[in-house]
Amino acid sequence: MSATGIVSQLLQLAVALALAPMLLGWVNQCRAWLQGKRAPPLLQPYFTIRKLFWKDVIVAANASAIFRLTPYIVFGAMCCAAAIVPSLVTDLPFATAADAIALVGLFALARVFISLAAMDVGTAFGSLGARREMFIGFLAEPALLMVLFTASLISGSTSLPAIVESLAHRDIAIYPSLAFAGVAFTMVSLAENARIPIDNPATHLELTMVHEAMILEYSGRHLALIEWASALKLFNYSCIGIALFLPFGIAEVSDDWRAIAWSALVVKLVVGGAALAVIETLSAKLRIFRAPEFLGTAFLLAVLAMLVNQLLGS
Amino acid sequence: MATLPLYAQLINLFAAVLLLLAFAMLAQRRILTLIDLFAAQGFALACSTAIVAYGTRQPHLYASAALTLVLKVIALPLILHRLIRRLDVRWEFEQLINIPATMLIGIVLVVFAFNLAVPISQLASTVTRSTLGIALASVLLSFLMMITRRKAVPQVIAFLSMENGLFFAATSATYGMPMVVELGIALDVLVGVLILGVFFFQIREQFDSLDLRHLERLREGGIDEEGEST
């Protein structure tokens, strides 16, 4: 573990924490433009988080310790994930502690705790949201694992920096398996980040909400941490997608391409956020009982990617 | 895998697209979309055949690619669209097994086909031999589609899609069949669809429906009293 490794590790974590709300703001802005509305400012998520940090916390009388601890656990899990996923550099000393499978485990940990907290207070909406979240989660997780396995099979390792390095250095060739896995990954990230075909992040209409239903009871700094963690989750998923499918331009060990890595990351995030807004504008929200078909298709695509990779070797 | 020439990579790509389209057809509820998917499958097949022809310098494969294009992308979808309009069966059709379960069975079939094809494709010497598993898988998936569909028109489309898979198997294993055989099969498929089109009208006239459950029981004198119309 070298000093530059620790510096780049901390730098990447700081970048993730700082840029995540901006990515959320950019997606919201693009979506408002595409829908012909006046867009909120780019920095609106920062204003919201600051406002929430200043407000008092109100906790329900029968809330247990789980309810109070969950925002910190969720935020911590997302920070760990941001430290593992190579977005700027692949020289990440911390990433040796956890591979791609542990990354899925981190997301699962956050999901379990936020669902527990939603049921903890005992309101009807909380447990409704928690049930739906687990329902979506148990279908999305295997598909995400299959996508990561496909990338691991191609590069021969489950460690994320190793995957990124080998994918960034391969010869230009057509990989049908990666194309399938890319589509599957897009579908899974839409579902996991409470985006439109599965959940609508902009609604508080009680019968259709999933993520919002779970965090209804939170206020003040707890809510601020959860909002920040959701922004981080979106940022993490975008970075995983970039790392697996568009890894070009990332800075590597003993590499001084920091400027290129920065600009590559920013350009990819801007384009990816705009693409997310386009997908959200073009598609209609599915009924909750159609979600298994949507995620089943994602799982199917991911498995096909793995099988095609086995058969064709590409 | 960087040693593979570009045309072989393109063939692999189209093979993967073919498999994907087979799954899309398996999951499709609407009959008109099913026909469009069938046309897309034919197009992918024609493209891959043309690429095989280019890559291996087999000029007769150009002819079969053109035949595929004319027959399976233009003629058959047109005939099927006309049939659907005349029969007025544009509604969503039911399946015997629900869609996620069908998909899972499909995945099992694909694994089975891939395992089956590995020893065979090691015997072949063609550059496209690794796609034999995909060809076998799409044949099996079409079988599955015929089994899980209850109405007559989707079953016929499944039958045609099975022919696509067989054609792809022939191209990938042996660089295509002799021209006479190919012409014969193409004509057979065309005539088969025309005859089945006549059958559709006969079946509907007899039973007031295209549901093939009515054909399962042998009975004299047509429909009985309890024959429900679905």
Chai-1 contact restraints between the chains, C-beta under 6 A:
chainA,res_idxA,chainB,res_idxB,connection_type,confidence,min_distance_angstrom,max_distance_angstrom,comment,restraint_id
A,D171,B,A2,contact,1.0,0.0,6.0,A-B,restraint_1
A,A173,B,A2,contact,1.0,0.0,6.0,A-B,restraint_2
A,A173,B,Q9,contact,1.0,0.0,6.0,A-B,restraint_3
A,I174,B,Q9,contact,1.0,0.0,6.0,A-B,restraint_4
A,I174,B,L13,contact,1.0,0.0,6.0,A-B,restraint_5
A,P176,B,L13,contact,1.0,0.0,6.0,A-B,restraint_6
A,P176,B,A16,contact,1.0,0.0,6.0,A-B,restraint_7
A,P292,B,P100,contact,1.0,0.0,6.0,A-B,restraint_8
A,E293,B,I99,contact,1.0,0.0,6.0,A-B,restraint_9
A,G296,B,P100,contact,1.0,0.0,6.0,A-B,restraint_10
A,G296,B,M103,contact,1.0,0.0,6.0,A-B,restraint_11
A,L300,B,M103,contact,1.0,0.0,6.0,A-B,restraint_12
A,V303,B,I107,contact,1.0,0.0,6.0,A-B,restraint_13
A,L307,B,V110,contact,1.0,0.0,6.0,A-B,restraint_14
A,V308,B,A16,contact,1.0,0.0,6.0,A-B,restraint_15
A,L311,B,F114,contact,1.0,0.0,6.0,A-B,restraint_16
A,L311,B,G133,contact,1.0,0.0,6.0,A-B,restraint_17
A,L312,B,N12,contact,1.0,0.0,6.0,A-B,restraint_18
A,L312,B,S130,contact,1.0,0.0,6.0,A-B,restraint_19
A,G313,B,M1,contact,1.0,0.0,6.0,A-B,restraint_20
A,S314,B,M1,contact,1.0,0.0,6.0,A-B,restraint_21
A,S314,B,N12,contact,1.0,0.0,6.0,A-B,restraint_22
